[in-house]
Amino acid sequence: MDLPKNTFKQALADMRMQRGLWCQLTDPLAAEMLAGAGYDWMLFDTEHSPLESASVLPLLQAAAPFPVSCIVRPTSLNVAQIKKILDLGAETILVPMVQDAEEAALAVAAVRYPPHGIRGVAGATRSAGFGRIKGYHASAHEETCLLVQLETAQALTQIEAVAAVEGVDGIFIGPADLAASMGHPGNPGHPEVKAAILDGIRRIRAAGKAPGILAVDPSLYEAAIEAGAGFVSKTIDLLALRDAVARGLA
Protein backbone atom coordinates (compact mmCIF):
# COMPACT_ATOMS: atom_id res chain seq x y z
CA MET A 1 0.00 0.00 0.00
CA ASP A 2 1.46 3.34 -1.07
CA LEU A 3 1.33 6.65 0.77
CA PRO A 4 -1.61 8.64 -0.69
CA LYS A 5 -0.73 11.78 -2.63
CA ASN A 6 -1.84 15.06 -1.13
CA THR A 7 -3.29 16.82 -4.16
CA PHE A 8 -4.02 19.97 -2.15
CA LYS A 9 -0.36 20.31 -1.13
CA GLN A 10 0.72 19.90 -4.74
CA ALA A 11 -1.81 22.48 -5.90
CA LEU A 12 -0.45 25.02 -3.41
CA ALA A 13 3.11 24.33 -4.55
CA ASP A 14 1.97 24.94 -8.12
CA MET A 15 0.04 28.07 -7.03
CA ARG A 16 -3.18 26.67 -8.49
CA MET A 17 -6.35 28.22 -7.08
CA GLN A 18 -8.17 26.01 -4.57
CA ARG A 19 -11.71 26.95 -3.53
CA GLY A 20 -13.07 25.50 -0.33
CA LEU A 21 -15.87 25.12 2.16
CA TRP A 22 -15.59 25.87 5.89
CA CYS A 23 -17.33 23.19 7.96
CA GLN A 24 -18.70 23.51 11.50
CA LEU A 25 -21.55 20.99 11.33
CA THR A 26 -20.79 17.79 13.22
CA ASP A 27 -22.98 15.36 11.26
CA PRO A 28 -21.23 12.79 8.98
CA LEU A 29 -24.24 12.70 6.63
CA ALA A 30 -23.89 16.44 6.07
CA ALA A 31 -20.15 16.03 5.54
CA GLU A 32 -20.77 13.29 2.97
CA MET A 33 -23.24 15.44 1.09
CA LEU A 34 -20.97 18.48 1.13
CA ALA A 35 -17.94 16.43 0.07
CA GLY A 36 -19.65 15.76 -3.25
CA ALA A 37 -20.52 19.40 -3.90
CA GLY A 38 -17.46 20.05 -6.08
CA TYR A 39 -15.18 22.07 -3.81
CA ASP A 40 -11.43 21.54 -3.94
CA TRP A 41 -11.18 21.40 -0.15
CA MET A 42 -13.26 21.36 2.99
CA LEU A 43 -12.06 22.35 6.44
CA PHE A 44 -13.30 20.73 9.65
CA ASP A 45 -12.96 23.31 12.41
CA THR A 46 -12.36 22.15 15.99
CA GLU A 47 -11.49 25.69 17.16
CA HIS A 48 -14.85 27.43 16.80
CA SER A 49 -17.37 24.58 16.61
CA PRO A 50 -18.56 21.66 18.77
CA LEU A 51 -16.17 19.37 16.90
CA GLU A 52 -13.50 17.58 18.93
CA SER A 53 -10.49 15.63 17.67
CA ALA A 54 -12.29 12.28 17.83
CA SER A 55 -15.47 13.58 16.21
CA VAL A 56 -13.47 14.62 13.15
CA LEU A 57 -12.86 10.94 12.32
CA PRO A 58 -16.37 10.11 10.97
CA LEU A 59 -16.28 13.32 8.91
CA LEU A 60 -12.97 12.31 7.32
CA GLN A 61 -14.42 8.86 6.63
CA ALA A 62 -17.57 10.38 5.10
CA ALA A 63 -15.54 12.59 2.75
CA ALA A 64 -12.97 9.92 1.82
CA PRO A 65 -14.73 8.56 -1.31
CA PHE A 66 -14.89 12.02 -2.91
CA PRO A 67 -12.22 14.03 -4.79
CA VAL A 68 -12.02 16.73 -2.13
CA SER A 69 -9.08 17.49 0.17
CA CYS A 70 -9.82 17.60 3.89
CA ILE A 71 -8.17 20.13 6.19
CA VAL A 72 -8.51 20.03 9.97
CA ARG A 73 -8.01 23.03 12.22
CA PRO A 74 -6.98 22.12 15.80
CA THR A 75 -8.01 24.35 18.67
CA SER A 76 -4.50 25.78 19.01
CA LEU A 77 -0.82 25.03 18.47
CA ASN A 78 -1.30 21.93 20.63
CA VAL A 79 1.28 19.27 19.76
CA ALA A 80 -0.67 16.40 21.35
CA GLN A 81 -3.92 17.34 19.60
CA ILE A 82 -2.19 17.76 16.24
CA LYS A 83 -0.65 14.29 16.67
CA LYS A 84 -4.08 12.77 17.29
CA ILE A 85 -5.65 14.54 14.29
CA LEU A 86 -2.84 13.35 12.02
CA ASP A 87 -3.16 9.78 13.31
CA LEU A 88 -6.87 9.89 12.45
CA GLY A 89 -5.91 10.46 8.83
CA ALA A 90 -5.86 14.21 8.26
CA GLU A 91 -3.31 15.08 5.58
CA THR A 92 -3.53 18.86 5.96
CA ILE A 93 -3.51 20.87 9.20
CA LEU A 94 -4.31 24.57 9.68
CA VAL A 95 -2.77 25.79 12.94
CA PRO A 96 -4.50 28.91 14.32
CA MET A 97 -3.02 31.96 16.05
CA VAL A 98 0.61 31.50 15.03
CA GLN A 99 2.51 34.63 16.02
CA ASP A 100 6.05 34.26 14.71
CA ALA A 101 8.67 32.05 13.08
CA GLU A 102 9.39 30.23 16.35
CA GLU A 103 5.78 29.10 16.68
CA ALA A 104 5.67 28.20 12.97
CA ALA A 105 8.76 26.01 13.50
CA LEU A 106 7.02 24.27 16.40
CA ALA A 107 4.02 23.62 14.15
CA VAL A 108 6.35 22.07 11.56
CA ALA A 109 7.91 19.88 14.24
CA ALA A 110 4.46 18.79 15.41
CA VAL A 111 3.57 17.31 12.00
CA ARG A 112 6.90 15.51 11.43
CA TYR A 113 8.35 12.39 12.98
CA PRO A 114 11.84 12.37 14.53
CA PRO A 115 14.55 13.12 13.66
CA HIS A 116 12.90 15.99 11.76
CA GLY A 117 10.17 16.71 14.31
CA ILE A 118 8.43 15.63 17.50
CA ARG A 119 5.31 13.82 16.27
CA GLY A 120 4.71 10.74 18.43
CA VAL A 121 5.12 7.40 16.67
CA ALA A 122 2.39 4.77 16.44
CA GLY A 123 1.96 1.98 13.91
CA ALA A 124 -1.69 0.90 13.72
CA THR A 125 -3.15 4.29 12.83
CA ARG A 126 -5.60 5.21 10.09
CA SER A 127 -2.98 7.60 8.67
CA ALA A 128 -0.55 4.69 8.23
CA GLY A 129 -3.18 2.52 6.56
CA PHE A 130 -3.39 0.58 9.83
CA GLY A 131 0.23 -0.41 9.33
CA ARG A 132 -0.10 -1.30 5.64
CA ILE A 133 1.74 1.73 4.20
CA LYS A 134 5.36 0.66 3.89
CA GLY A 135 7.86 3.21 5.14
CA TYR A 136 5.08 5.50 6.36
CA HIS A 137 7.01 7.05 9.24
CA ALA A 138 9.98 7.93 7.06
CA SER A 139 7.93 9.50 4.26
CA ALA A 140 4.71 10.84 5.83
CA HIS A 141 6.03 14.42 5.91
CA GLU A 142 6.29 14.41 2.11
CA GLU A 143 2.49 14.38 1.79
CA THR A 144 1.58 16.23 5.00
CA CYS A 145 0.57 19.82 4.31
CA LEU A 146 1.01 22.45 7.01
CA LEU A 147 -0.87 25.74 6.92
CA VAL A 148 -0.32 28.37 9.60
CA GLN A 149 -2.80 31.07 10.49
CA LEU A 150 -1.66 34.64 11.14
CA GLU A 151 -4.49 36.63 12.70
CA THR A 152 -3.14 39.59 14.65
CA ALA A 153 -1.56 42.84 13.58
CA GLN A 154 1.67 41.76 15.29
CA ALA A 155 1.68 38.42 13.45
CA LEU A 156 1.38 40.18 10.09
CA THR A 157 4.69 41.94 10.75
CA GLN A 158 6.28 38.48 10.82
CA ILE A 159 5.04 37.25 7.41
CA GLU A 160 8.45 37.05 5.75
CA ALA A 161 10.04 35.31 8.74
CA VAL A 162 7.20 32.77 8.95
CA ALA A 163 7.29 32.15 5.20
CA ALA A 164 11.01 31.39 5.47
CA VAL A 165 10.37 28.48 7.87
CA GLU A 166 11.00 25.24 5.96
CA GLY A 167 7.96 23.02 6.10
CA VAL A 168 5.31 25.75 6.02
CA ASP A 169 3.22 25.16 2.88
CA GLY A 170 0.74 28.01 3.13
CA ILE A 171 -0.16 31.02 5.26
CA PHE A 172 -3.76 31.84 6.09
CA ILE A 173 -4.90 35.27 7.25
CA GLY A 174 -7.78 35.25 9.75
CA PRO A 175 -9.89 38.39 9.14
CA ALA A 176 -12.06 38.23 12.28
CA ASP A 177 -9.29 38.06 14.87
CA LEU A 178 -7.17 40.46 12.84
CA ALA A 179 -9.98 43.01 12.90
CA ALA A 180 -10.30 42.64 16.66
CA SER A 181 -6.56 43.06 17.16
CA MET A 182 -6.69 46.26 15.11
CA GLY A 183 -9.49 47.73 17.23
CA HIS A 184 -12.37 46.82 14.92
CA PRO A 185 -14.01 43.74 16.49
CA GLY A 186 -16.77 42.27 14.36
CA ASN A 187 -15.82 44.44 11.38
CA PRO A 188 -13.30 42.64 9.15
CA GLY A 189 -14.53 44.77 6.26
CA HIS A 190 -13.19 47.96 7.83
CA PRO A 191 -10.94 49.76 5.32
CA GLU A 192 -7.87 49.53 7.60
CA VAL A 193 -8.39 45.81 8.14
CA LYS A 194 -9.06 45.15 4.47
CA ALA A 195 -5.89 47.04 3.50
CA ALA A 196 -3.84 45.00 5.99
CA ILE A 197 -5.29 41.74 4.68
CA LEU A 198 -4.59 42.54 1.04
CA ASP A 199 -1.08 43.76 1.83
CA GLY A 200 -0.48 40.55 3.78
CA ILE A 201 -1.67 38.39 0.90
CA ARG A 202 0.64 40.15 -1.53
CA ARG A 203 3.60 39.75 0.85
CA ILE A 204 2.88 36.06 1.43
CA ARG A 205 2.75 35.49 -2.32
CA ALA A 206 5.95 37.48 -2.84
CA ALA A 207 7.63 35.29 -0.20
CA GLY A 208 6.80 32.21 -2.27
CA LYS A 209 4.02 30.75 -0.14
CA ALA A 210 0.35 30.22 -0.97
CA PRO A 211 -1.88 32.77 0.81
CA GLY A 212 -5.29 31.73 2.11
CA ILE A 213 -8.40 33.38 3.52
CA LEU A 214 -12.00 32.82 4.61
CA ALA A 215 -14.03 35.86 3.58
CA VAL A 216 -17.82 35.80 3.72
CA ASP A 217 -17.85 39.41 2.49
CA PRO A 218 -18.04 39.08 -1.33
CA SER A 219 -16.03 42.25 -1.96
CA LEU A 220 -13.20 41.11 0.35
CA TYR A 221 -13.31 37.64 -1.18
CA GLU A 222 -12.86 38.98 -4.72
CA ALA A 223 -10.22 41.49 -3.66
CA ALA A 224 -8.27 38.73 -1.90
CA ILE A 225 -8.23 36.62 -5.06
CA GLU A 226 -7.11 39.62 -7.09
CA ALA A 227 -4.31 40.22 -4.57
CA GLY A 228 -3.06 36.66 -5.07
CA ALA A 229 -4.85 34.42 -2.56
CA GLY A 230 -4.35 30.76 -3.51
CA PHE A 231 -6.78 28.88 -1.26
CA VAL A 232 -10.01 30.67 -0.50
CA SER A 233 -13.44 30.17 1.00
CA LYS A 234 -16.51 32.38 1.22
CA THR A 235 -18.93 29.73 2.52
CA ILE A 236 -19.47 28.29 6.01
CA ASP A 237 -21.79 25.29 6.04
CA LEU A 238 -23.70 26.46 9.12
CA LEU A 239 -24.34 29.93 7.65
CA ALA A 240 -25.29 28.47 4.27
CA LEU A 241 -27.91 26.33 6.01
CA ARG A 242 -29.15 29.31 8.04
CA ASP A 243 -29.54 31.47 4.95
CA ALA A 244 -31.23 28.74 2.90
CA VAL A 245 -33.78 28.14 5.67
CA ALA A 246 -34.48 31.87 5.92
CA ARG A 247 -34.99 32.12 2.16
CA GLY A 248 -37.38 29.19 2.30
CA LEU A 249 -39.48 30.89 4.96
CA ALA A 250 -39.50 34.17 3.03
C-alpha positions, 0 to 999 in steps of 0.5 A: 500500500502506497502513501496517498498523494496530497493533491491539495499540497501539490496544488499550493506548490503549483500556485493553483487556485483552490476553492473551499468550504468551511465546515462547522456541522458535526454530522457525517451525513452532512459532511458526505453530502458536502464532500460531493458538492465540487469544492477543492477542499473542505475544512473541519474546524475544531477551534470554533465549533462543537467538533472535537479531535475524535469527532473529526474521524467520521467526517474524514471517513464520510468525505474519503470517497470524494475528490475533495481534500480535507483540512482540519483546524486544531483548537491551538498550536497543541502538539498532542492534539495535532498528533491525534488529528494526524493519526486519524488520517488528516493530511492537511492541518491549519494551525491557528493563532501563530505569532512568529517564526518560532511558533511556525517552526514548532508547528512544523515539528508537530507534524513531522516524525523524529529526527525531523520533528516531534510527532509521536510514533504509532503503527496501527493508525488510520494515517498509516493505513493501519500499518499497511503503508510501507515506510510510512514514518519515514515518508509521511512528511512528504504528503503532510501539508502544514498551513499556519494562520496569522491573525493579529496585527503583530503576526502580520509583521512576521510574514516574511520570517514565517514564510522562510520556515522550511515546512510551512506550505501556506499562510492563512490570514484570519480576518475576524481576529485580525480586525479585533486586534486592530481595534475593529471587532466584528468588522473585518470589512473595515478599510484599515483591516481590508488594506492589511489583509490585502497587503499581507496576501501580496507579501505572502505570495511574494515570499513564495508561499500560498496565501489563504483566507476565509471571507464571507464578504463578497467584496473582500473575497474577490479582492483577496483573489485579485491580490493573489490568494491561492486557497479561499473560502466564502462559505461556512456550512452552518451559515449556508444552512441558516440562509437557505432556511431563511430564504425558504421561509420568506 
